[in-house]
Amino acid sequence: MKTEIIEESPSKVKLIMNFEVDEFKPELSNTLSKYAAQISLPGFRKGKAPISMIKRKYWDSIRYEVVTALIGDEFPKQLDEY
């Protein structure tokens, strides 16, 4: 992960966090597995829907959860360092 802190004004700071694909993929895989086990799509038994259909239908929620998990671990560390 690469971080950059930009001081925009005396009371405003911007934190930019760039994650590598290697950091993103495991978290995405875990989140997709969790969704796949819980979701029931029409025509499929619960937990048996194809990952591609789950991604298509729930991508915004999945992406939000992955990013929140990645940021949630690193954000407090970056605040302590600043």
FENPEJO-V908216 format. One record per pair of residues at least 6 apart in sequence whose C-alpha atoms are under 6 Angstrom apart, sorted by the first residue. I is the first residue (numbers start at 1). J is the second residue. D is the distance in Angstrom with one decimal. If there is no record, write none. Layout:
I;J;D, I;J;D
This chain:
1;18;5.6, 1;19;4.6, 1;20;5.9, 2;17;5.9, 2;18;5.1, 3;16;5.5, 3;17;4.5, 4;15;5.9, 4;16;5.1, 5;14;5.7, 5;15;4.7, 6;13;5.7, 6;14;5.0, 7;13;4.5, 28;66;5.9, 36;47;5.2, 37;47;4.2, 38;47;5.9, 39;46;5.9, 39;47;6.0, 40;46;4.3
